[in-house]
Structure formats: structure tokens, C-alpha cells
Amino acid sequence: MRMRPTLSWTPAEDLPPATMDLGPVVDALGTGGVLVLSGAGISTESGIPDYRGEGGSLSRHTPMTYQEFTAGAAARRRYWARSHLGRRTFRRARPNAGHRAVAAFQRHGLLSGVITQNVDGLHQAAGSGDIVELHGSLERVVCLSCGDVSARGDLARRLEAANPGFDPVAAAINPDGDADLTDDQVRDFRVLPCVVCGGILKPDVVFFGEAVPAARVAHCRDLVGEASSVLVLGSSLTVMSGLRFVRQAVRAGKPVLIVNRDPTRGDPHALTRVALPLGAALATVAERLDVPVGGDEVAQVES
């Protein structure tokens, strides 16, 4: 039986209400030195669902855990079949106004860094550089035996050849690139080993139940230490991997600002939480700062 990871919390009843005032965000970015921490909510406007928002995937989907993946071949077959199919849709996603705004802020020297909890690569596709991928990337594969890291595209081509005609209809695509398929749909999928040593291949992402590499955490802590403020974009901060950096910032006396439609676990620590759609909100902030974003036209929040 698949066990659901602990992925929720109970919001405090005495939290201040969210606001629609973008002024504090404009002020923070205008000062510079802002560290962005982004989550799945920044990619929803690109067609990638989030985990916990309205209609989020956790209402119908239990993510693969590291313990389950490493425990048995059946779990790995299910994962790779679903991920192989989901990647086709995932890779068609394009950066939205939120990603483009973050890239524009970075180009104009307003950011001290960008940490993303996402594995979709959309920040990079929008033009952001030097991104810290806290939870890794779906575009890399690592061998659990020899540690070899290879391109996901190479494995995708091998899987296509090993599973000709594999093209089931998925019920949905999830934030981790996993497609919802039944056990019958994945029963005959062939999983391939590492080409170097024959070991077990895993996407180079941090599964639920798996620790973020210590060196990556230390790097993120350094970024928090160097920042003037932390701007959280589209993350509920439910899991400690992101929340710990918010808590670190608060302990250091640095303001934390959150743009997220729903309450977050970090709200008690935040100077403000702006409950607006991210694309429009960040486009409005960019306009007020006279920072050209480029790309497709998007609606803006009334000033």
C-alpha cells in the first residue's frame, strides 16, 4: 500500500489577512539584493499544475517517495512509465509572465539569487541564469550504483526504442512530470539500467522522503545570508526544504515577502503576503520599476 507523505499543515487562525498591495514588493526589489524562492505556483500559468492550490495534484495523486522507488522493481516500472509519458507534455510547457519577470529582475541587477523548488527548467528557459535547483532537474538522470549523471534526453531515446508504441492516454500530468496512468497501462513497460554499470537509474530530483544534498542546502543558506530580503513566489512552504530558508531570513532580521494566492506555512514570518495571480502581479511590479519584461503581453493588476 502506498503511504501518503506528510504534505499539509493547519494554518494559524490569528494570521493577518492577505493583501493585494504590491507596494512592499516593489520597494524590496527597488532596493535590490532580493533572493527569490519560487515554487510550483509560478509554473501553473504555463499549464503545469501545482501540488496544493485549488485543484492541486495532491488531491488525487500521491508522489513517488524515495523509499518506495528504491524498494522494488514494480514501483520503478510504474514511475518510469508515467514519467516517460509525462515528460512529453512537460517539455511543451513554456515560460510565463512570472518566469519572464524574474529573469528581467535578474538582468537588471535587482536580485542576489534565485532558488527554485521546481524541476521544470522554466526559469532557465525564460533567461534566468545561475539558478539553484533545490530539488534537482528532470532533465538529468543519476545512477544509484555508480553515480554517473547523464542527460534525460539520452534515456528518453533509449526508452522509446525499448517500448515501441507506448502511448497511453493519461488522466492528468502532475508537477513532477508524472502522468496519471493505471497499473494496466504500465504493466508491460520496460525499464532500462545504467549504461555504465547496469545499476538503477533515478531522475536527478529529490523525491519526497529524500534529503536535499547538504552542499546545496549550505549554498542556499549562504545566499540567504547575503540577501537583503527574501521574496517567495508561488510556494506554500509546506515542506521544510524551503521553509527553513524563510526562518533563517527572519532570524537574521531580513524581511520576507510572499506572493501566493493561498495561505502558506511561512505567513507568520512574512512582512506581507500578496494574494494575486503571479504573472499579472510580477508584470505590474516590473512596470512600476520601469523594468521591461518582454515576451507575450499579459494582464496587469490595477495600480
Disulfide bonds with the S-S distance in Angstrom:
none
